[in-house]
Amino acid sequence: MMKDRHFAQFHIAGFTYYDGVDVFHELKIGTVVTLKAEPTNGYDPNAVEIYYNQSKLGYVPKTDNKLLSKFMNLGYHDLFEAKINRVSPDEYPEEQISVIVRIAKKN
């Protein structure tokens, strides 16, 4: 029986301020992105950055980052897997890319 591993889904906050425009053509549904806690962020101590390879795409929205950052700051970096689940080039830039976060499968 498959257990539900869904943890969160959100648009990338700050997408227009970082490197998203440079790699937008490479972002597809199913593209793996990396989450990285940024506890030294001066605006939000729970900030979680989102990367595609070496390109920073933006952040997990503040409304969705508290538990993610808590687990990551405790060293559970491999607890989550994140992928792009929607690409909508005609939407407002901050709503063009949606990410789904799941609890990683146990090996």
C-alpha positions as CSV (number, residue, x, y, z in Angstrom):
1,M,0.0,0.0,0.0
2,M,1.4,3.4,-1.0
3,K,1.4,5.9,1.8
4,D,0.8,9.6,1.1
5,R,4.1,11.4,1.1
6,H,2.8,14.8,0.3
7,F,4.2,17.5,2.5
8,A,3.7,20.9,0.8
9,Q,2.9,22.6,-2.5
10,F,3.6,26.3,-3.3
11,H,4.7,28.9,-5.8
12,I,8.3,30.0,-5.7
13,A,8.5,33.3,-3.7
14,G,10.9,35.9,-5.2
15,F,11.2,34.1,-8.5
16,T,11.7,37.3,-10.5
17,Y,14.5,38.5,-8.2
18,Y,16.9,35.6,-8.8
19,D,18.2,33.3,-11.6
20,G,14.8,31.8,-12.7
21,V,14.6,33.8,-15.9
22,D,18.1,32.4,-16.9
23,V,17.0,28.8,-16.6
24,F,13.2,29.1,-17.2
25,H,13.4,27.2,-20.5
26,E,15.0,24.2,-18.6
27,L,12.3,24.0,-16.0
28,K,9.8,21.2,-16.7
29,I,7.2,19.3,-14.7
30,G,9.2,16.7,-12.7
31,T,12.4,18.7,-12.6
32,V,14.2,18.1,-9.3
33,V,15.0,21.2,-7.3
34,T,17.0,21.4,-4.1
35,L,15.9,23.0,-0.8
36,K,18.5,24.7,1.4
37,A,17.7,26.2,4.8
38,E,19.1,29.8,5.3
39,P,18.9,30.4,9.0
40,T,21.1,33.5,8.7
41,N,18.5,35.3,6.5
42,G,17.9,38.7,8.0
43,Y,14.3,38.9,6.9
44,D,13.2,35.4,7.9
45,P,15.1,33.0,10.1
46,N,13.0,30.1,8.7
47,A,14.0,31.0,5.1
48,V,14.4,28.0,2.7
49,E,16.1,28.7,-0.6
50,I,15.2,26.8,-3.8
51,Y,17.9,25.8,-6.3
52,Y,17.9,24.2,-9.8
53,N,21.5,23.0,-10.2
54,Q,23.5,26.1,-9.2
55,S,20.8,28.6,-10.1
56,K,18.8,30.1,-7.2
57,L,15.2,30.2,-8.1
58,G,13.8,31.9,-5.0
59,Y,12.4,30.8,-1.7
60,V,9.7,28.6,-0.1
61,P,7.0,31.1,0.8
62,K,7.1,32.3,4.4
63,T,3.7,30.7,5.0
64,D,5.1,27.2,4.1
65,N,8.7,27.3,5.4
66,K,8.6,26.9,9.2
67,L,8.5,23.0,9.4
68,L,10.8,22.6,6.4
69,S,13.5,24.8,7.9
70,K,13.1,23.3,11.3
71,F,13.8,19.8,10.0
72,M,16.6,21.0,7.8
73,N,18.3,23.0,10.6
74,L,18.2,19.8,12.7
75,G,20.2,18.0,10.0
76,Y,17.4,16.2,8.2
77,H,18.4,17.4,4.8
78,D,17.5,14.2,3.0
79,L,14.0,14.0,4.6
80,F,12.4,15.8,1.6
81,E,12.4,15.6,-2.1
82,A,11.1,18.6,-4.2
83,K,10.1,18.8,-7.8
84,I,8.4,21.2,-10.1
85,N,4.8,20.2,-10.6
86,R,3.5,23.1,-12.7
87,V,5.0,25.5,-15.2
88,S,2.7,28.3,-16.4
89,P,4.6,30.8,-18.6
90,D,1.5,32.9,-19.1
91,E,0.9,33.5,-15.4
92,Y,2.1,36.4,-13.3
93,P,5.9,35.8,-12.8
94,E,5.6,34.9,-9.1
95,E,3.0,32.2,-10.0
96,Q,4.7,30.7,-13.1
97,I,6.4,27.8,-11.2
98,S,4.9,25.6,-8.6
99,V,6.8,23.1,-6.5
100,I,5.7,20.0,-4.6
101,V,7.5,18.7,-1.6
102,R,7.2,15.1,-0.5
103,I,8.7,13.1,2.3
104,A,11.5,11.1,0.7
105,K,11.1,7.3,0.2
106,K,12.8,5.3,2.9
107,N,15.6,3.1,1.5
